[in-house]
């Protein structure tokens, strides 16, 4: 064995890897049919398709909110099926942030506390949670809205608070389910501009959408139909996909050693 071979870096670890993933429900409903997908670190992609095509089911499987009926799902190198509920929650808290169409903000709590709630299950002390929440709000250009409650915010501002909440834990993967679906055109454009900025800073982002215009604006488009990927296209622009996580970058989950 040559010295170069001994010193070779470990193979890259994808942020998301689905292999032959299926999801079926009683009554013969097959929401996912043998889906194969690899997402590397720093990618910005759209999963696009009509209602009922299976794209939201795939988001739930990618986000470990639901388990596949069969097949393999790995997040940051971890086989989801091999994790206990506690370790699965830890994986989700450490690696995944969610943004949904309807914001899901707590009424009566200001923007800082809504964002700080994103760290509730990470064991972070309250003072630090709030400090990190303020930093996250600044990152989404809401430094002037820290003390405002949801009823004092516009739809676009609410979505930016939701994005800040998703980012406050510094996840490797941001899953955005129809992030502009409840917004007017101008607010939607601001949210998409923000997602592009976050991608440029290194965040891996997957946008679930039925909007072909949004999908076509992203570097990678995965088109869904009847529970299957029917196309996977990449824009011919250098730097759109930044590869995968270094093999050693996964890190242990809370309460475990180096192995999952």
GUFILO-630245 format. One record per residue: residue in one letter; residue number from 0; y, z, x of N, C-alpha, C in turn. Coordinates in steps of 0.05 Angstrom, whole numbers, plus 5000, padded with zeros to 4 digits. Each point is the difference from the previous one (the first is absolute). Layout:
! GUFILO-630245
  r    k    nv    nw    nu   cav   caw   cau    cv    cw    cu
  a  NUM     Y     Z     X     Y     Z     X     Y     Z     X
...
This chain:
! GUFILO-630245
  r    k    nv    nw    nu   cav   caw   cau    cv    cw    cu
  x    0  4976  5000  5017  5024  5000  4983  5025  5000  5018
  x    1  5019  4983  4994  5023  4997  5017  5020  5022  4993
  x    2  5018  5007  5019  5021  5020  4995  5017  4993  4976
  x    3  5006  4974  4996  5016  4991  4978  4987  5007  4974
  x    4  4973  4996  4999  4985  5006  4975  5000  5030  4994
  x    5  4999  5016  5021  5000  5029  4996  5026  5009  4988
  x    6  5022  4988  5009  5027  5009  4992  5010  4985  4975
  x    7  4984  4983  4988  5009  4985  4977  5007  5019  4977
  x    8  5022  4995  4986  5008  5018  4978  4980  4998  4977
  x    9  4999  5021  4983  4982  4999  4977  5009  4978  4981
  x   10  4982  4990  4984  5008  4979  4980  5020  5011  4980
  x   11  5017  4983  4989  5020  5009  4981  4987  5010  4974
  x   12  5013  5019  4988  4991  5011  4974  5018  4991  4978
  x   13  4991  4984  4981  5017  4992  4978  5010  5024  4983
  x   14  5023  4997  4988  5010  5020  4982  4983  5001  4975
  x   15  4992  4976  4990  4983  4998  4976  4978  4981  5006
  x   16  4976  5006  4992  4977  4982  5002  4982  5003  4976
  x   17  4997  4979  4984  4982  4999  4978  4978  4980  5006
  x   18  4975  5009  4995  4978  4982  5005  4982  5000  4975
  x   19  4998  4976  4987  4984  4996  4976  5005  5021  4979
  x   20  5026  5007  4997  5007  5021  4981  4998  4990  4971
  x   21  4987  5015  4983  4999  4993  4972  5009  5025  4984
  x   22  5009  4994  4975  5007  5021  4981  4993  4991  4973
  x   23  4981  5014  4987  4991  4993  4974  5003  5023  4980
  x   24  5004  4993  4975  5004  5020  4979  4979  4995  4978
  x   25  4995  5021  4984  4981  4996  4978  5007  4976  4982
  x   26  4980  4987  4990  5006  4977  4983  5000  4973  5015
  x   27  4992  5001  5025  4998  4975  5015  5027  4991  5011
  x   28  5019  5018  5004  5026  4992  5010  4999  5002  5031
  x   29  5006  4978  5014  4999  5000  5029  5028  4995  5010
  x   30  5014  5021  5007  5028  4998  5009  5002  4990  5028
  x   31  4981  5007  5018  4999  4989  5027  4972  4988  5004
  x   32  5000  4977  5013  4974  4986  5004  4998  4993  5030
  x   33  4988  5017  5016  4994  4994  5028  5025  4994  5016
  x   34  5020  5017  4999  5025  4995  5014  4997  5007  5030
  x   35  5009  4982  5017  5002  5005  5029  5029  4997  5008
  x   36  5010  5020  5013  5029  5000  5008  5004  5018  5024
  x   37  5015  4990  5020  5008  5015  5023  5031  4999  5002
  x   38  5012  5023  5003  5029  5002  5003  5006  5014  5026
  x   39  5014  4987  5018  5007  5012  5026  5026  5015  4999
  x   40  5005  5017  5020  5024  5016  5001  5025  4981  5001
  x   41  5020  5008  4985  5026  4985  5001  5000  4976  4982
  x   42  4980  4995  4984  5001  4977  4983  5016  5005  4975
  x   43  5011  4979  4988  5014  5001  4975  4987  4978  4983
  x   44  4986  5009  4978  4985  4981  4984  5004  5005  4971
  x   45  4995  4979  4985  5000  5002  4971  4972  4995  4990
  x   46  4992  5015  4979  4976  4994  4985  5010  4991  4973
  x   47  4997  4975  4993  5012  4988  4977  4979  4989  4981
  x   48  5006  5003  4974  4981  4989  4980  5010  5008  4973
  x   49  4989  4987  4979  5008  5006  4973  4989  5027  4991
  x   50  5009  5010  4978  4989  5025  4989  4971  4997  4995
  x   51  4985  5021  5007  4971  5000  4996  4984  4986  5023
  x   52  5014  4992  5021  4986  4985  5021  4986  5019  5020
  x   53  5006  5026  4999  4987  5019  5018  5017  5011  5022
  x   54  5025  4990  5002  5017  5008  5022  5007  5030  4999
  x   55  5005  5011  4977  5006  5029  4999  4975  5017  5005
  x   56  4977  4990  4992  4975  5014  5007  4997  5001  5031
  x   57  5006  4978  5013  4998  4999  5029  5020  5020  5012
  x   58  5024  5002  4989  5019  5020  5011  4988  5028  4998
  x   59  4988  5007  4977  4988  5026  4997  4978  5005  5020
  x   60  4984  4979  5005  4978  5003  5019  5012  5002  5029
  x   61  5019  4984  5007  5013  5001  5026  5013  5027  5004
  x   62  5012  5011  4979  5014  5026  5001  4982  5024  4998
  x   63  4974  4996  4998  4979  5020  4997  5004  5017  4974
  x   64  5015  4989  4981  5002  5012  4974  4975  4996  4983
  x   65  4985  4980  5007  4975  4993  4986  4980  4990  5021
  x   66  4975  5004  4995  4979  4992  5018  4987  4974  4990
  x   67  4992  4983  5018  4987  4975  4992  4972  5006  4988
  x   68  4990  4983  4984  4973  5003  4989  4980  4994  5023
  x   69  5006  4981  5016  4984  4994  5024  5018  4989  5021
  x   70  4989  4997  5025  5015  4990  5022  5013  5023  5016
  x   71  5015  4992  5020  5012  5019  5019  5030  4998  5000
  x   72  5013  5023  5001  5029  5002  5002  5006  5018  5024
  x   73  5015  4990  5019  5008  5016  5023  5031  5000  5001
  x   74  5011  5024  5003  5029  5003  5003  5005  5013  5028
  x   75  5015  4986  5017  5006  5010  5027  4974  5007  5014
  x   76  4979  4985  4994  4974  5004  5014  4981  5018  4986
  x   77  5009  5015  4980  4983  5019  4985  4985  4986  4977
  x   78  4974  5004  4999  4984  4990  4978  5005  5020  4977
  x   79  5013  4990  4979  5008  5018  4978  4976  5013  4986
  x   80  4978  4986  4999  4977  5011  4986  4987  5024  5015
  x   81  5007  5003  5025  4988  5021  5016  5017  5026  5000
  x   82  5023  4999  4987  5018  5023  5000  4997  5018  4976
  x   83  5002  5026  5004  5001  5019  4978  5026  4997  4985
  x   84  5002  5012  4977  5025  4998  4984  5024  5011  5016
  x   85  4996  5022  5014  5022  5012  5015  5009  4982  5023
  x   86  4981  4988  5014  5007  4982  5022  5011  4974  4990
  x   87  4991  4991  4976  5011  4976  4989  5030  5005  4992
  x   88  5006  5024  4989  5027  5007  4994  5017  5001  5025
  x   89  4989  5011  5022  5014  5001  5025  5006  4972  5011
  x   90  4980  4982  4998  5003  4972  5008  5023  4987  4985
  x   91  5000  5004  4973  5020  4988  4983  5028  5011  5008
  x   92  5002  5026  5004  5026  5013  5006  5010  4990  5027
  x   93  4982  4996  5019  5009  4993  5027  5006  4970  5003
  x   94  4984  4983  4987  5001  4972  5007  5012  4982  4978
  x   95  5003  5009  4975  5007  4982  4979  5024  5010  4984
  x   96  5019  4983  4994  5022  5006  4982  4999  4981  4977
  x   97  5008  5010  4976  4998  4984  4976  5028  4997  4987
  x   98  5006  4976  4990  5024  4995  4984  4990  4985  4975
  x   99  5007  5012  4977  4992  4988  4975  5024  4989  4984
  x  100  4993  4984  4981  5021  4986  4984  5019  5019  4986
  x  101  4990  5023  4990  5016  5017  4983  5008  5026  5014
  x  102  5002  5000  5026  5013  5020  5017  4985  5027  5001
  x  103  4993  5012  4976  4987  5026  4999  5015  5022  5015
  x  104  5026  5002  4994  5016  5021  5012  5001  5024  4980
  x  105  5003  5024  5011  5001  5024  4984  5028  5004  4989
  x  106  5003  5000  4974  5026  5004  4987  5011  5028  5007
  x  107  5026  5002  5004  5012  5026  5006  4999  5008  5029
  x  108  4986  4985  5016  4999  5006  5029  5016  4979  5015
  x  109  5016  5008  5019  5017  4981  5014  4983  4982  5018
  x  110  5014  4980  5012  4986  4980  5016  4985  5013  5024
  x  111  5013  5020  5012  4988  5012  5024  4973  5013  4992
  x  112  5000  5016  4978  4976  5014  4992  4978  4980  4990
  x  113  5008  4978  4987  4981  4980  4992  4986  4988  5024
  x  114  5016  4994  5021  4988  4988  5024  4984  5021  5015
  x  115  5010  5025  5002  4985  5021  5014  4973  5005  4988
  x  116  4997  4995  4973  4974  5003  4987  4978  4982  5012
  x  117  5009  4979  5014  4980  4983  5013  4986  5013  5023
  x  118  5010  5024  5008  4987  5015  5022  4986  5025  4991
  x  119  4998  5004  4974  4989  5024  4989  4972  5006  5011
  x  120  4984  4980  5003  4972  5004  5008  4995  4995  5030
  x  121  5022  4999  5015  4998  4996  5029  5004  5026  5016
  x  122  5003  5023  4986  5003  5025  5014  5026  5003  5015
  x  123  5021  4986  4991  5026  5001  5013  5018  5021  4986
  x  124  5012  5018  5016  5017  5021  4988  5023  4988  4984
  x  125  5010  5014  4980  5020  4990  4981  5025  4990  5015
  x  126  5010  5016  5019  5025  4992  5013  4996  4973  5015
  x  127  4977  4997  5013  4995  4975  5014  4996  4977  4980
  x  128  4986  5006  4977  4996  4979  4980  5028  4989  4991
  x  129  5018  5018  4995  5026  4991  4990  5016  4985  5022
  x  130  4998  5009  5024  5013  4986  5022  4989  4972  5004
  x  131  4974  4998  4999  4988  4973  5002  5006  4983  4976
  x  132  5003  5012  4976  5007  4985  4976  5028  4989  5003
  x  133  5018  5015  5011  5028  4990  5003  5000  4976  5019
  x  134  4984  5002  5022  4998  4978  5019  4989  4975  4986
  x  135  4979  5004  4984  4988  4977  4986  5020  4987  4980
  x  136  5015  5017  4986  5020  4989  4982  5022  4984  5015
  x  137  5007  5010  5023  5020  4986  5016  4988  4973  5009
  x  138  4974  4999  5005  4987  4975  5009  5001  4979  4978
  x  139  5000  5008  4975  5001  4981  4978  5028  4997  4988
  x  140  5020  5009  5016  5028  4996  4994  5009  5017  4976
  x  141  4989  5024  4997  5008  5018  4978  5012  5026  5011
  x  142  5013  4998  5023  5012  5025  5011  5021  5012  4982
  x  143  5011  4984  4982  5021  5010  4981  4988  5010  4974
  x  144  4973  5000  4998  4987  5008  4974  4981  5023  5003
  x  145  5001  5015  5021  4981  5022  5005  4999  5019  4977
  x  146  5022  5008  4988  5001  5021  4980  4998  4989  4971
  x  147  4995  4975  4997  5000  4988  4973  4971  5001  4988
  x  148  4999  5006  4974  4974  5000  4986  4995  4972  4989
  x  149  4975  4995  4992  4993  4973  4991  5018  4989  4978
  x  150  5009  5017  4981  5017  4990  4979  5028  4992  5009
  x  151  5006  5007  5025  5026  4993  5012  4998  4975  5018
  x  152  4976  4988  5002  4995  4978  5017  4995  4974  4985
  x  153  5007  4978  5012  4993  4974  4988  4970  4994  5004
  x  154  4990  4980  4987  4972  4993  5004  4993  4993  5029
  x  155  5018  4985  5012  4995  4993  5028  5001  5024  5018
  x  156  5018  5019  4995  5001  5024  5016  4975  5017  4996
  x  157  4990  5002  4975  4975  5015  4995  4977  4988  5016
  x  158  4999  4973  5001  4978  4988  5015  5003  5005  5030
  x  159  5025  5002  5009  5004  5006  5029  4993  5029  5006
  x  160  5005  5018  4981  4990  5028  5003  4969  5000  5001
  x  161  4988  4984  4983  4970  4999  5000  4990  4989  5027
  x  162  5014  4980  5011  4992  4989  5026  5004  5022  5022
  x  163  5022  5014  4999  5004  5022  5019  4978  5021  4998
  x  164  4992  5007  4976  4978  5019  4996  4974  4989  5012
  x  165  4995  4974  4997  4976  4989  5012  5001  4999  5030
  x  166  5024  4998  5012  5003  4998  5029  5003  5026  5014
  x  167  5006  5022  4985  5007  5025  5014  4977  5011  5017
  x  168  4975  4994  4992  4978  5008  5016  4993  4981  5023
  x  169  5016  4980  5004  4996  4979  5021  4972  4988  4998
  x  170  4993  4989  4977  4973  4988  4997  4998  4974  5016
  x  171  4976  4993  5006  4995  4974  5014  5001  4977  4980
  x  172  4994  5007  4974  4998  4979  4980  5017  5007  4976
  x  173  5017  4982  4991  5015  5004  4976  4990  4980  4979
  x  174  4990  5010  4977  4991  4984  4978  5021  5000  4978
  x  175  5010  4977  4994  5022  4998  4979  4989  4983  4977
  x  176  4997  5013  4977  4989  4987  4976  5023  4991  4982
  x  177  5005  4974  4999  5022  4989  4984  5026  5015  5005
  x  178  5009  5003  5025  5023  5017  5006  5027  4991  4987
  x  179  5001  4974  4992  5025  4991  4987  4996  4995  4970
  x  180  4977  5006  4990  4993  4993  4972  5018  5012  4979
  x  181  5011  5024  5006  5017  5014  4980  5030  4998  5007
  x  182  5007  4981  5018  5027  4999  5010  5013  4973  4992
  x  183  5027  5001  4999  5015  4975  4996  4999  4984  5026
  x  184  5009  4975  4999  4997  4982  5023  5014  5011  5025
  x  185  5024  5010  4997  5015  5009  5023  4987  5024  5013
  x  186  4991  5019  4984  4986  5024  5010  4974  4993  5013
  x  187  4986  4980  4988  4974  4991  5012  5004  4988  5027
  x  188  5022  4985  5003  5006  4987  5026  5005  5021  5021
  x  189  5014  5022  4993  5005  5022  5019  4975  5013  5008
  x  190  4982  5005  4981  4974  5013  5007  4984  4982  5018
  x  191  4999  4974  4995  4984  4982  5017  5013  4998  5028
  x  192  5026  5000  5001  5014  5000  5026  4992  5025  5016
  x  193  4999  5022  4986  4993  5026  5013  4971  4998  5010
  x  194  4982  4989  4984  4972  4998  5009  4998  4982  5025
  x  195  5016  4979  5001  5000  4983  5024  5010  5016  5024
  x  196  5020  5017  4996  5011  5016  5022  4979  5020  5010
  x  197  4985  5012  4981  4980  5019  5008  4977  4987  5015
  x  198  4993  4975  4991  4980  4985  5014  5010  4994  5029
  x  199  5025  4992  5003  5011  4994  5026  4998  5024  5019
  x  200  5001  5024  4988  4999  5024  5017  4971  5009  5006
  x  201  4980  4985  4989  4972  5005  5007  4982  5009  4978
  x  202  5011  5005  4976  4983  5010  4978  4983  4977  4989
  x  203  4974  5006  4995  4982  4981  4987  5004  5002  4970
  x  204  5006  4978  4987  5007  5000  4972  4984  4980  4985
  x  205  4988  5008  4977  4986  4983  4982  5014  5001  4973
  x  206  5010  4978  4990  5014  4999  4974  4981  4987  4980
  x  207  4995  5014  4978  4984  4989  4978  5020  4989  4980
  x  208  4996  4974  4993  5020  4988  4982  4988  4977  4984
  x  209  5012  4994  4977  4993  4976  4986  5021  4978  5004
  x  210  5020  5007  5016  5024  4982  5004  4995  4982  5024
  x  211  4995  4975  4995  4995  4981  5022  5023  4997  5019
  x  212  5025  5003  4989  5023  4997  5018  5001  5022  5020
  x  213  4994  5025  4992  4998  5022  5019  4978  4995  5020
  x  214  4977  4992  4990  4977  4996  5018  5006  4979  5021
  x  215  5014  4978  4991  5005  4978  5019  5021  5008  5021
  x  216  5014  5022  4995  5021  5009  5020  4987  5018  5022
  x  217  4975  5006  4998  4987  5018  5019  4982  4985  5019
  x  218  4996  5011  5024  4986  4985  5021  4971  4993  4994
  x  219  4987  5017  4983  4972  4995  4993  4996  5003  4970
  x  220  4987  4981  4987  4995  5000  4971  4970  4998  4994
  x  221  4991  5020  4986  4972  5001  4991  5000  4996  4970
  x  222  4988  4978  4991  5000  4994  4971  4974  5008  4988
  x  223  5003  5014  4977  4977  5011  4986  4995  4986  4974
  x  224  4975  4996  4993  4993  4989  4973  4972  5010  4993
  x  225  4998  5011  4976  4974  5009  4990  4985  5018  5020
  x  226  5015  5018  5013  4987  5020  5018  4993  4990  5028
  x  227  5009  4976  5006  4993  4988  5026  5025  4990  5014
  x  228  4999  5000  5027  5022  4988  5016  4995  4970  5000
  x  229  5019  4985  4990  4996  4971  4999  5016  4986  5023
  x  230  5019  5014  5012  5013  4989  5024  5013  5022  5015
  x  231  5003  4996  5026  5012  5019  5019  5016  4984  5019
  x  232  5027  4999  4996  5017  4982  5015  5019  5017  5017
  x  233  5006  4989  5023  5020  5013  5018  5022  4981  5007
  x  234  5024  5010  5001  5023  4984  5008  4998  4994  5030
  x  235  5008  4976  5008  4998  4992  5028  5025  5009  5015
  x  236  5004  5027  5000  5023  5011  5014  4989  5020  5020
  x  237  5009  4998  5026  4990  5019  5020  5010  5028  4993
  x  238  4982  5020  5005  5008  5028  4996  4996  5010  4972
  x  239  4991  4984  4981  4996  5009  4973  4978  5021  4998
  x  240  4978  4996  5015  4978  5019  5000  4998  5011  5028
  x  241  4999  5026  5003  5001  5013  5026  4973  5010  5009
  x  242  4979  4990  4988  4973  5008  5009  4992  5026  4987
  x  243  4982  5015  5013  4989  5024  4989  5006  5024  5016
  x  244  4994  5024  4990  5005  5024  5014  4983  5001  5025
  x  245  5011  5011  5022  4983  5004  5024  4975  5017  4992
  x  246  4978  4995  5013  4975  5013  4992  5002  5030  5002
  x  247  5017  5011  5018  5001  5029  5003  5021  5013  4982
  x  248  5015  4984  4984  5023  5011  4986  4994  5012  4973
  x  249  4975  5000  4992  4993  5010  4973  5007  5030  4998
  x  250  4991  5016  5019  5005  5029  4999  4983  5014  4979
  x  251  4994  5026  5005  4984  5015  4981  5015  5007  4975
  x  252  4986  5004  4978  5011  5011  4976  5002  5030  5003
  x  253  5017  5014  4984  5002  5029  5002  4972  5012  4995
  x  254  4993  5020  5017  4975  5014  4997  4976  4986  5011
  x  255  5004  4980  5017  4977  4986  5012  5004  4995  5029
  x  256  4980  4991  5013  5002  4992  5028  5008  4971  5001
  x  257  4993  4987  5022  5008  4972  5005  4985  4981  4983
  x  258  4977  5007  4989  4984  4981  4985  5004  5006  4970
  x  259  4998  4979  4983  5004  5004  4972  4977  5015  4987
